[in-house]
């Protein structure tokens, strides 16, 4: 489960990918959806990034 992070996304809105089962995915798909890679991040990572961004904006 995760999100593609810009510039590695194909649509201009936030949407969650839920991929299962991993063992049945081909190598390219596994690479595209490799969690905590430069291009695919966890919901926890996105939430922390959004909270940090909001805190910085509130401080300005």
PDB file of N, CA, C, O and CB in Angstrom:
ATOM      1  N   UNK A   1       0.858  -1.159   0.000  1.00  0.00           N
ATOM      2  CA  UNK A   1       0.000   0.000   0.000  1.00  0.00           C
ATOM      3  C   UNK A   1       0.908   1.226   0.000  1.00  0.00           C
ATOM      4  O   UNK A   1       1.852   1.309   0.786  1.00  0.00           O
ATOM      5  CB  UNK A   1      -0.979  -0.005   1.227  1.00  0.00           C
ATOM      6  N   UNK A   2       0.614   2.187  -0.896  1.00  0.00           N
ATOM      7  CA  UNK A   2       1.436   3.378  -0.924  1.00  0.00           C
ATOM      8  C   UNK A   2       1.048   4.352  -2.016  1.00  0.00           C
ATOM      9  O   UNK A   2       0.037   4.185  -2.698  1.00  0.00           O
ATOM     10  CB  UNK A   2       2.857   2.999  -1.086  1.00  0.00           C
ATOM     11  N   UNK A   3       1.877   5.373  -2.166  1.00  0.00           N
ATOM     12  CA  UNK A   3       1.637   6.463  -3.108  1.00  0.00           C
ATOM     13  C   UNK A   3       2.862   6.661  -3.989  1.00  0.00           C
ATOM     14  O   UNK A   3       3.994   6.570  -3.515  1.00  0.00           O
ATOM     15  CB  UNK A   3       1.290   7.770  -2.362  1.00  0.00           C
ATOM     16  N   UNK A   4       2.636   6.935  -5.283  1.00  0.00           N
ATOM     17  CA  UNK A   4       3.734   7.372  -6.138  1.00  0.00           C
ATOM     18  C   UNK A   4       3.977   8.838  -5.840  1.00  0.00           C
ATOM     19  O   UNK A   4       3.033   9.621  -5.732  1.00  0.00           O
ATOM     20  CB  UNK A   4       3.421   7.140  -7.662  1.00  0.00           C
ATOM     21  N   UNK A   5       5.233   9.207  -5.708  1.00  0.00           N
ATOM     22  CA  UNK A   5       5.627  10.553  -5.318  1.00  0.00           C
ATOM     23  C   UNK A   5       6.127  11.312  -6.539  1.00  0.00           C
ATOM     24  O   UNK A   5       6.881  10.753  -7.336  1.00  0.00           O
ATOM     25  CB  UNK A   5       6.710  10.513  -4.217  1.00  0.00           C
ATOM     26  N   UNK A   6       5.721  12.595  -6.710  1.00  0.00           N
ATOM     27  CA  UNK A   6       6.174  13.378  -7.872  1.00  0.00           C
ATOM     28  C   UNK A   6       7.701  13.397  -7.967  1.00  0.00           C
ATOM     29  O   UNK A   6       8.391  13.461  -6.950  1.00  0.00           O
ATOM     30  CB  UNK A   6       5.636  14.822  -7.789  1.00  0.00           C
ATOM     31  N   UNK A   7       8.205  13.342  -9.157  1.00  0.00           N
ATOM     32  CA  UNK A   7       7.520  13.432 -10.449  1.00  0.00           C
ATOM     33  C   UNK A   7       7.104  12.080 -10.996  1.00  0.00           C
ATOM     34  O   UNK A   7       6.798  11.976 -12.184  1.00  0.00           O
ATOM     35  CB  UNK A   7       8.402  14.119 -11.449  1.00  0.00           C
ATOM     36  N   UNK A   8       7.082  11.035 -10.169  1.00  0.00           N
ATOM     37  CA  UNK A   8       6.794   9.676 -10.635  1.00  0.00           C
ATOM     38  C   UNK A   8       5.324   9.308 -10.480  1.00  0.00           C
ATOM     39  O   UNK A   8       5.006   8.262  -9.915  1.00  0.00           O
ATOM     40  CB  UNK A   8       7.649   8.679  -9.881  1.00  0.00           C
ATOM     41  N   UNK A   9       4.438  10.143 -10.968  1.00  0.00           N
ATOM     42  CA  UNK A   9       3.010   9.845 -10.903  1.00  0.00           C
ATOM     43  C   UNK A   9       2.389  10.087 -12.268  1.00  0.00           C
ATOM     44  O   UNK A   9       2.951  10.811 -13.090  1.00  0.00           O
ATOM     45  CB  UNK A   9       2.307  10.705  -9.820  1.00  0.00           C
ATOM     46  N   UNK A  10       1.235   9.486 -12.513  1.00  0.00           N
ATOM     47  CA  UNK A  10       0.590   9.601 -13.822  1.00  0.00           C
ATOM     48  C   UNK A  10      -0.679  10.443 -13.790  1.00  0.00           C
ATOM     49  O   UNK A  10      -1.201  10.797 -14.848  1.00  0.00           O
ATOM     50  CB  UNK A  10       0.264   8.229 -14.351  1.00  0.00           C
ATOM     51  N   UNK A  11      -1.182  10.769 -12.625  1.00  0.00           N
ATOM     52  CA  UNK A  11      -2.370  11.621 -12.497  1.00  0.00           C
ATOM     53  C   UNK A  11      -2.059  12.729 -11.500  1.00  0.00           C
ATOM     54  O   UNK A  11      -1.174  12.578 -10.658  1.00  0.00           O
ATOM     55  CB  UNK A  11      -3.625  10.792 -12.042  1.00  0.00           C
ATOM     56  N   UNK A  12      -2.773  13.827 -11.590  1.00  0.00           N
ATOM     57  CA  UNK A  12      -2.469  14.993 -10.760  1.00  0.00           C
ATOM     58  C   UNK A  12      -3.318  15.086  -9.497  1.00  0.00           C
ATOM     59  O   UNK A  12      -3.686  16.183  -9.076  1.00  0.00           O
ATOM     60  CB  UNK A  12      -2.651  16.240 -11.567  1.00  0.00           C
ATOM     61  N   UNK A  13      -3.628  13.957  -8.898  1.00  0.00           N
ATOM     62  CA  UNK A  13      -4.299  13.962  -7.602  1.00  0.00           C
ATOM     63  C   UNK A  13      -3.745  12.806  -6.767  1.00  0.00           C
ATOM     64  O   UNK A  13      -3.235  11.819  -7.297  1.00  0.00           O
ATOM     65  CB  UNK A  13      -5.854  13.844  -7.768  1.00  0.00           C
ATOM     66  N   UNK A  14      -3.857  12.956  -5.483  1.00  0.00           N
ATOM     67  CA  UNK A  14      -3.355  11.937  -4.568  1.00  0.00           C
ATOM     68  C   UNK A  14      -4.286  10.735  -4.587  1.00  0.00           C
ATOM     69  O   UNK A  14      -5.493  10.882  -4.395  1.00  0.00           O
ATOM     70  CB  UNK A  14      -3.218  12.499  -3.134  1.00  0.00           C
ATOM     71  N   UNK A  15      -3.744   9.562  -4.813  1.00  0.00           N
ATOM     72  CA  UNK A  15      -4.543   8.338  -4.753  1.00  0.00           C
ATOM     73  C   UNK A  15      -3.669   7.203  -4.234  1.00  0.00           C
ATOM     74  O   UNK A  15      -2.473   7.128  -4.517  1.00  0.00           O
ATOM     75  CB  UNK A  15      -5.139   7.985  -6.152  1.00  0.00           C
ATOM     76  N   UNK A  16      -4.293   6.338  -3.479  1.00  0.00           N
ATOM     77  CA  UNK A  16      -3.605   5.243  -2.801  1.00  0.00           C
ATOM     78  C   UNK A  16      -3.618   3.990  -3.671  1.00  0.00           C
ATOM     79  O   UNK A  16      -4.643   3.640  -4.255  1.00  0.00           O
ATOM     80  CB  UNK A  16      -4.257   4.956  -1.435  1.00  0.00           C
ATOM     81  N   UNK A  17      -2.469   3.317  -3.752  1.00  0.00           N
ATOM     82  CA  UNK A  17      -2.373   2.023  -4.430  1.00  0.00           C
ATOM     83  C   UNK A  17      -2.365   0.929  -3.373  1.00  0.00           C
ATOM     84  O   UNK A  17      -1.606   0.995  -2.406  1.00  0.00           O
ATOM     85  CB  UNK A  17      -1.093   1.943  -5.330  1.00  0.00           C
ATOM     86  N   UNK A  18      -3.207  -0.068  -3.560  1.00  0.00           N
ATOM     87  CA  UNK A  18      -3.192  -1.258  -2.705  1.00  0.00           C
ATOM     88  C   UNK A  18      -2.887  -2.431  -3.628  1.00  0.00           C
ATOM     89  O   UNK A  18      -3.704  -2.790  -4.476  1.00  0.00           O
ATOM     90  CB  UNK A  18      -4.573  -1.460  -1.921  1.00  0.00           C
ATOM     91  N   UNK A  19      -1.725  -3.018  -3.464  1.00  0.00           N
ATOM     92  CA  UNK A  19      -1.223  -4.048  -4.365  1.00  0.00           C
ATOM     93  C   UNK A  19      -1.092  -5.361  -3.594  1.00  0.00           C
ATOM     94  O   UNK A  19      -0.476  -5.414  -2.530  1.00  0.00           O
ATOM     95  CB  UNK A  19       0.145  -3.628  -4.989  1.00  0.00           C
ATOM     96  N   UNK A  20      -1.687  -6.426  -4.158  1.00  0.00           N
ATOM     97  CA  UNK A  20      -1.605  -7.716  -3.494  1.00  0.00           C
ATOM     98  C   UNK A  20      -1.939  -8.819  -4.488  1.00  0.00           C
ATOM     99  O   UNK A  20      -2.722  -8.562  -5.403  1.00  0.00           O
ATOM    100  CB  UNK A  20      -2.552  -7.770  -2.276  1.00  0.00           C
ATOM    101  N   UNK A  21      -1.429  -9.965  -4.379  1.00  0.00           N
ATOM    102  CA  UNK A  21      -0.279 -10.368  -3.578  1.00  0.00           C
ATOM    103  C   UNK A  21       1.029 -10.075  -4.315  1.00  0.00           C
ATOM    104  O   UNK A  21       1.110 -10.229  -5.534  1.00  0.00           O
ATOM    105  CB  UNK A  21      -0.369 -11.859  -3.228  1.00  0.00           C
ATOM    106  N   UNK A  22       2.019  -9.664  -3.592  1.00  0.00           N
ATOM    107  CA  UNK A  22       3.319  -9.285  -4.143  1.00  0.00           C
ATOM    108  C   UNK A  22       3.977 -10.442  -4.893  1.00  0.00           C
ATOM    109  O   UNK A  22       4.606 -10.230  -5.929  1.00  0.00           O
ATOM    110  CB  UNK A  22       4.239  -8.801  -3.029  1.00  0.00           C
ATOM    111  N   UNK A  23       3.837 -11.652  -4.382  1.00  0.00           N
ATOM    112  CA  UNK A  23       4.523 -12.797  -4.995  1.00  0.00           C
ATOM    113  C   UNK A  23       4.022 -13.108  -6.403  1.00  0.00           C
ATOM    114  O   UNK A  23       4.704 -13.801  -7.158  1.00  0.00           O
ATOM    115  CB  UNK A  23       4.355 -14.022  -4.124  1.00  0.00           C
ATOM    116  N   UNK A  24       2.845 -12.610  -6.768  1.00  0.00           N
ATOM    117  CA  UNK A  24       2.307 -12.855  -8.103  1.00  0.00           C
ATOM    118  C   UNK A  24       2.606 -11.722  -9.084  1.00  0.00           C
ATOM    119  O   UNK A  24       2.202 -11.792 -10.244  1.00  0.00           O
ATOM    120  CB  UNK A  24       0.819 -13.067  -8.018  1.00  0.00           C
ATOM    121  N   UNK A  25       3.297 -10.697  -8.641  1.00  0.00           N
ATOM    122  CA  UNK A  25       3.617  -9.567  -9.508  1.00  0.00           C
ATOM    123  C   UNK A  25       4.879  -9.851 -10.311  1.00  0.00           C
ATOM    124  O   UNK A  25       5.783 -10.547  -9.848  1.00  0.00           O
ATOM    125  CB  UNK A  25       3.789  -8.285  -8.683  1.00  0.00           C
ATOM    126  N   UNK A  26       4.927  -9.303 -11.522  1.00  0.00           N
ATOM    127  CA  UNK A  26       6.129  -9.419 -12.345  1.00  0.00           C
ATOM    128  C   UNK A  26       7.205  -8.484 -11.812  1.00  0.00           C
ATOM    129  O   UNK A  26       6.925  -7.597 -11.007  1.00  0.00           O
ATOM    130  CB  UNK A  26       5.818  -9.102 -13.828  1.00  0.00           C
ATOM    131  N   UNK A  27       8.419  -8.685 -12.259  1.00  0.00           N
ATOM    132  CA  UNK A  27       9.566  -7.910 -11.764  1.00  0.00           C
ATOM    133  C   UNK A  27       9.382  -6.414 -11.950  1.00  0.00           C
ATOM    134  O   UNK A  27       9.676  -5.644 -11.035  1.00  0.00           O
ATOM    135  CB  UNK A  27      10.832  -8.350 -12.466  1.00  0.00           C
ATOM    136  N   UNK A  28       8.903  -5.982 -13.114  1.00  0.00           N
ATOM    137  CA  UNK A  28       8.718  -4.554 -13.363  1.00  0.00           C
ATOM    138  C   UNK A  28       7.687  -3.968 -12.406  1.00  0.00           C
ATOM    139  O   UNK A  28       7.890  -2.879 -11.869  1.00  0.00           O
ATOM    140  CB  UNK A  28       8.287  -4.312 -14.817  1.00  0.00           C
ATOM    141  N   UNK A  29       6.591  -4.673 -12.188  1.00  0.00           N
ATOM    142  CA  UNK A  29       5.565  -4.192 -11.258  1.00  0.00           C
ATOM    143  C   UNK A  29       6.102  -4.131  -9.835  1.00  0.00           C
ATOM    144  O   UNK A  29       5.805  -3.192  -9.096  1.00  0.00           O
ATOM    145  CB  UNK A  29       4.326  -5.095 -11.311  1.00  0.00           C
ATOM    146  N   UNK A  30       6.884  -5.117  -9.456  1.00  0.00           N
ATOM    147  CA  UNK A  30       7.487  -5.092  -8.114  1.00  0.00           C
ATOM    148  C   UNK A  30       8.375  -3.872  -7.945  1.00  0.00           C
ATOM    149  O   UNK A  30       8.386  -3.248  -6.884  1.00  0.00           O
ATOM    150  CB  UNK A  30       8.301  -6.372  -7.859  1.00  0.00           C
ATOM    151  N   UNK A  31       9.121  -3.531  -8.991  1.00  0.00           N
ATOM    152  CA  UNK A  31       9.991  -2.354  -8.927  1.00  0.00           C
ATOM    153  C   UNK A  31       9.168  -1.072  -8.850  1.00  0.00           C
ATOM    154  O   UNK A  31       9.520  -0.155  -8.108  1.00  0.00           O
ATOM    155  CB  UNK A  31      10.925  -2.308 -10.148  1.00  0.00           C
ATOM    156  N   UNK A  32       8.073  -1.001  -9.609  1.00  0.00           N
ATOM    157  CA  UNK A  32       7.225   0.200  -9.623  1.00  0.00           C
ATOM    158  C   UNK A  32       6.577   0.449  -8.271  1.00  0.00           C
ATOM    159  O   UNK A  32       6.359   1.597  -7.884  1.00  0.00           O
ATOM    160  CB  UNK A  32       6.145   0.074 -10.692  1.00  0.00           C
ATOM    161  N   UNK A  33       6.270  -0.616  -7.558  1.00  0.00           N
ATOM    162  CA  UNK A  33       5.553  -0.500  -6.290  1.00  0.00           C
ATOM    163  C   UNK A  33       6.424  -0.901  -5.096  1.00  0.00           C
ATOM    164  O   UNK A  33       5.911  -1.361  -4.077  1.00  0.00           O
ATOM    165  CB  UNK A  33       4.298  -1.360  -6.323  1.00  0.00           C
ATOM    166  N   UNK A  34       7.738  -0.725  -5.225  1.00  0.00           N
ATOM    167  CA  UNK A  34       8.656  -1.053  -4.123  1.00  0.00           C
ATOM    168  C   UNK A  34       8.505   0.002  -3.034  1.00  0.00           C
ATOM    169  O   UNK A  34       8.854   1.165  -3.232  1.00  0.00           O
ATOM    170  CB  UNK A  34      10.143  -1.130  -4.621  1.00  0.00           C
ATOM    171  N   UNK A  35       7.996  -0.404  -1.909  1.00  0.00           N
ATOM    172  CA  UNK A  35       7.702   0.508  -0.807  1.00  0.00           C
ATOM    173  C   UNK A  35       8.957   1.184  -0.281  1.00  0.00           C
ATOM    174  O   UNK A  35      10.013   0.566  -0.148  1.00  0.00           O
ATOM    175  CB  UNK A  35       7.010  -0.235   0.317  1.00  0.00           C
ATOM    176  N   UNK A  36       8.813   2.467   0.014  1.00  0.00           N
ATOM    177  CA  UNK A  36       9.883   3.316   0.539  1.00  0.00           C
ATOM    178  C   UNK A  36      11.064   3.453  -0.417  1.00  0.00           C
ATOM    179  O   UNK A  36      12.210   3.620  -0.002  1.00  0.00           O
ATOM    180  CB  UNK A  36      10.368   2.765   1.853  1.00  0.00           C
ATOM    181  N   UNK A  37      10.750   3.377  -1.709  1.00  0.00           N
ATOM    182  CA  UNK A  37      11.740   3.703  -2.725  1.00  0.00           C
ATOM    183  C   UNK A  37      11.622   5.200  -3.010  1.00  0.00           C
ATOM    184  O   UNK A  37      10.789   5.883  -2.414  1.00  0.00           O
ATOM    185  CB  UNK A  37      11.534   2.844  -4.035  1.00  0.00           C
ATOM    186  N   UNK A  38      12.441   5.702  -3.906  1.00  0.00           N
ATOM    187  CA  UNK A  38      12.411   7.132  -4.226  1.00  0.00           C
ATOM    188  C   UNK A  38      11.074   7.539  -4.843  1.00  0.00           C
ATOM    189  O   UNK A  38      10.676   8.698  -4.727  1.00  0.00           O
ATOM    190  CB  UNK A  38      13.554   7.485  -5.181  1.00  0.00           C
ATOM    191  N   UNK A  39      10.375   6.613  -5.494  1.00  0.00           N
ATOM    192  CA  UNK A  39       9.163   6.943  -6.239  1.00  0.00           C
ATOM    193  C   UNK A  39       7.877   6.395  -5.631  1.00  0.00           C
ATOM    194  O   UNK A  39       6.794   6.765  -6.085  1.00  0.00           O
ATOM    195  CB  UNK A  39       9.291   6.439  -7.626  1.00  0.00           C
ATOM    196  N   UNK A  40       7.950   5.537  -4.631  1.00  0.00           N
ATOM    197  CA  UNK A  40       6.747   4.935  -4.044  1.00  0.00           C
ATOM    198  C   UNK A  40       6.909   4.920  -2.532  1.00  0.00           C
ATOM    199  O   UNK A  40       7.815   4.273  -2.007  1.00  0.00           O
ATOM    200  CB  UNK A  40       6.502   3.485  -4.595  1.00  0.00           C
ATOM    201  N   UNK A  41       6.032   5.633  -1.831  1.00  0.00           N
ATOM    202  CA  UNK A  41       6.192   5.826  -0.385  1.00  0.00           C
ATOM    203  C   UNK A  41       4.950   5.370   0.375  1.00  0.00           C
ATOM    204  O   UNK A  41       3.860   5.264  -0.189  1.00  0.00           O
ATOM    205  CB  UNK A  41       6.484   7.301  -0.073  1.00  0.00           C
ATOM    206  N   UNK A  42       5.136   5.107   1.646  1.00  0.00           N
ATOM    207  CA  UNK A  42       4.055   4.600   2.495  1.00  0.00           C
ATOM    208  C   UNK A  42       3.083   5.712   2.890  1.00  0.00           C
ATOM    209  O   UNK A  42       3.434   6.891   2.838  1.00  0.00           O
ATOM    210  CB  UNK A  42       4.633   3.942   3.751  1.00  0.00           C
ATOM    211  N   UNK A  43       1.861   5.339   3.286  1.00  0.00           N
ATOM    212  CA  UNK A  43       0.910   6.333   3.799  1.00  0.00           C
ATOM    213  C   UNK A  43       1.457   7.070   5.023  1.00  0.00           C
ATOM    214  O   UNK A  43       1.190   8.261   5.189  1.00  0.00           O
ATOM    215  CB  UNK A  43      -0.414   5.658   4.153  1.00  0.00           C
ATOM    216  N   UNK A  44       2.210   6.391   5.874  1.00  0.00           N
ATOM    217  CA  UNK A  44       2.797   7.035   7.058  1.00  0.00           C
ATOM    218  C   UNK A  44       3.766   8.135   6.623  1.00  0.00           C
ATOM    219  O   UNK A  44       3.769   9.221   7.203  1.00  0.00           O
ATOM    220  CB  UNK A  44       3.529   5.987   7.953  1.00  0.00           C
ATOM    221  N   UNK A  45       4.582   7.865   5.614  1.00  0.00           N
ATOM    222  CA  UNK A  45       5.537   8.851   5.103  1.00  0.00           C
ATOM    223  C   UNK A  45       4.808  10.072   4.537  1.00  0.00           C
ATOM    224  O   UNK A  45       5.186  11.210   4.815  1.00  0.00           O
ATOM    225  CB  UNK A  45       6.436   8.219   4.021  1.00  0.00           C
ATOM    226  N   UNK A  46       3.754   9.830   3.736  1.00  0.00           N
ATOM    227  CA  UNK A  46       2.993  10.939   3.137  1.00  0.00           C
ATOM    228  C   UNK A  46       2.338  11.778   4.225  1.00  0.00           C
ATOM    229  O   UNK A  46       2.382  13.007   4.165  1.00  0.00           O
ATOM    230  CB  UNK A  46       1.919  10.403   2.159  1.00  0.00           C
ATOM    231  N   UNK A  47       1.736  11.140   5.210  1.00  0.00           N
ATOM    232  CA  UNK A  47       1.084  11.872   6.296  1.00  0.00           C
ATOM    233  C   UNK A  47       2.090  12.738   7.056  1.00  0.00           C
ATOM    234  O   UNK A  47       1.802  13.895   7.360  1.00  0.00           O
ATOM    235  CB  UNK A  47       0.393  10.894   7.260  1.00  0.00           C
ATOM    236  N   UNK A  48       3.251  12.196   7.361  1.00  0.00           N
ATOM    237  CA  UNK A  48       4.282  12.977   8.056  1.00  0.00           C
ATOM    238  C   UNK A  48       4.730  14.155   7.205  1.00  0.00           C
ATOM    239  O   UNK A  48       4.924  15.254   7.724  1.00  0.00           O
ATOM    240  CB  UNK A  48       5.489  12.092   8.409  1.00  0.00           C
ATOM    241  N   UNK A  49       4.896  13.942   5.921  1.00  0.00           N
ATOM    242  CA  UNK A  49       5.314  15.024   5.015  1.00  0.00           C
ATOM    243  C   UNK A  49       4.251  16.116   4.951  1.00  0.00           C
ATOM    244  O   UNK A  49       4.584  17.300   4.982  1.00  0.00           O
ATOM    245  CB  UNK A  49       5.589  14.471   3.599  1.00  0.00           C
ATOM    246  N   UNK A  50       2.977  15.735   4.864  1.00  0.00           N
ATOM    247  CA  UNK A  50       1.892  16.718   4.817  1.00  0.00           C
ATOM    248  C   UNK A  50       1.796  17.503   6.123  1.00  0.00           C
ATOM    249  O   UNK A  50       1.598  18.718   6.104  1.00  0.00           O
ATOM    250  CB  UNK A  50       0.558  16.024   4.525  1.00  0.00           C
ATOM    251  N   UNK A  51       1.936  16.814   7.255  1.00  0.00           N
ATOM    252  CA  UNK A  51       1.888  17.499   8.551  1.00  0.00           C
ATOM    253  C   UNK A  51       3.049  18.477   8.693  1.00  0.00           C
ATOM    254  O   UNK A  51       2.866  19.590   9.186  1.00  0.00           O
ATOM    255  CB  UNK A  51       1.914  16.480   9.703  1.00  0.00           C
ATOM    256  N   UNK A  52       4.230  18.074   8.269  1.00  0.00           N
ATOM    257  CA  UNK A  52       5.404  18.937   8.337  1.00  0.00           C
ATOM    258  C   UNK A  52       5.213  20.172   7.452  1.00  0.00           C
ATOM    259  O   UNK A  52       5.562  21.284   7.848  1.00  0.00           O
ATOM    260  CB  UNK A  52       6.668  18.162   7.914  1.00  0.00           C
ATOM    261  N   UNK A  53       4.670  19.975   6.276  1.00  0.00           N
ATOM    262  CA  UNK A  53       4.417  21.085   5.358  1.00  0.00           C
ATOM    263  C   UNK A  53       3.393  22.054   5.945  1.00  0.00           C
ATOM    264  O   UNK A  53       3.561  23.269   5.850  1.00  0.00           O
ATOM    265  CB  UNK A  53       3.930  20.559   3.999  1.00  0.00           C
ATOM    266  N   UNK A  54       2.335  21.520   6.551  1.00  0.00           N
ATOM    267  CA  UNK A  54       1.304  22.364   7.162  1.00  0.00           C
ATOM    268  C   UNK A  54       1.875  23.150   8.338  1.00  0.00           C
ATOM    269  O   UNK A  54       1.543  24.322   8.521  1.00  0.00           O
ATOM    270  CB  UNK A  54       0.110  21.508   7.627  1.00  0.00           C
ATOM    271  N   UNK A  55       2.729  22.515   9.134  1.00  0.00           N
ATOM    272  CA  UNK A  55       3.340  23.196  10.283  1.00  0.00           C
ATOM    273  C   UNK A  55       4.239  24.338   9.819  1.00  0.00           C
ATOM    274  O   UNK A  55       4.248  25.407  10.429  1.00  0.00           O
ATOM    275  CB  UNK A  55       4.150  22.199  11.136  1.00  0.00           C
ATOM    276  N   UNK A  56       4.988  24.119   8.752  1.00  0.00           N
ATOM    277  CA  UNK A  56       5.845  25.177   8.210  1.00  0.00           C
ATOM    278  C   UNK A  56       5.012  26.344   7.695  1.00  0.00           C
ATOM    279  O   UNK A  56       5.370  27.502   7.907  1.00  0.00           O
ATOM    280  CB  UNK A  56       6.730  24.627   7.084  1.00  0.00           C
ATOM    281  N   UNK A  57       3.900  26.047   7.020  1.00  0.00           N
ATOM    282  CA  UNK A  57       3.035  27.109   6.499  1.00  0.00           C
ATOM    283  C   UNK A  57       2.376  27.877   7.633  1.00  0.00           C
ATOM    284  O   UNK A  57       2.209  29.093   7.535  1.00  0.00           O
ATOM    285  CB  UNK A  57       1.966  26.525   5.570  1.00  0.00           C
ATOM    286  N   UNK A  58       2.002  27.198   8.696  1.00  0.00           N
ATOM    287  CA  UNK A  58       1.370  27.861   9.840  1.00  0.00           C
ATOM    288  C   UNK A  58       2.366  28.767  10.561  1.00  0.00           C
ATOM    289  O   UNK A  58       1.977  29.767  11.164  1.00  0.00           O
ATOM    290  CB  UNK A  58       0.798  26.819  10.819  1.00  0.00           C
ATOM    291  N   UNK A  59       3.640  28.417  10.499  1.00  0.00           N
ATOM    292  CA  UNK A  59       4.671  29.204  11.152  1.00  0.00           C
ATOM    293  C   UNK A  59       5.042  30.466  10.395  1.00  0.00           C
ATOM    294  O   UNK A  59       5.686  31.353  10.954  1.00  0.00           O
ATOM    295  CB  UNK A  59       5.883  28.373  11.344  1.00  0.00           C
ATOM    296  N   UNK A  60       4.650  30.560   9.146  1.00  0.00           N
ATOM    297  CA  UNK A  60       4.986  31.743   8.323  1.00  0.00           C
ATOM    298  C   UNK A  60       3.988  32.844   8.490  1.00  0.00           C
ATOM    299  O   UNK A  60       4.124  33.900   7.871  1.00  0.00           O
ATOM    300  CB  UNK A  60       5.072  31.374   6.863  1.00  0.00           C
TER     301      UNK A  60
END
